[in-house]
Amino acid sequence: MAANVAFLLRPADGPRVLARVAALLTPYYTGDVPNGVRMIEAEDWAEALDGLPEWAITKACRWWKGDENVNRRKKPFEGDIVARARFEMGALRVAGWAVERFDDGLRPKQPEPARQAPSPEDVAHRRAFAESVIKGKFPSMRAKP
């Protein structure tokens, strides 16, 4: 499972990402935009999508143009696609957490440090605090005076 998660989280190849973005943006009319501005836009898209897997970017772009997206007639911004790609990756993140939890269960347990019993003053302070909360006075949670 860990190998599959790692494989699916591999960052996308830059040129393929920019080709996907170009395909996404082609239907949206932009008029005459200088090539230098297009290059800056491409850099912004590449920066925003950096580190995301190709499959998640592809799914996000297809979702943007699909019938489920009520904003599909609007030109997407980088953040729109990044947010959707992260949404698409949600189940994979859960799988990654499951692997971590499993791995943690295999590691030897470290003994917990010995705890000291609270002093009588601490017990009295905690009791007074609890009673005041119960009475609805909500005192400050600062250290005892």
Helices and strands as residue ranges (DSSP letters): H 2-8, H 14-25, H 35-49, H 54-65, H 78-88, H 90-106, H 120-134
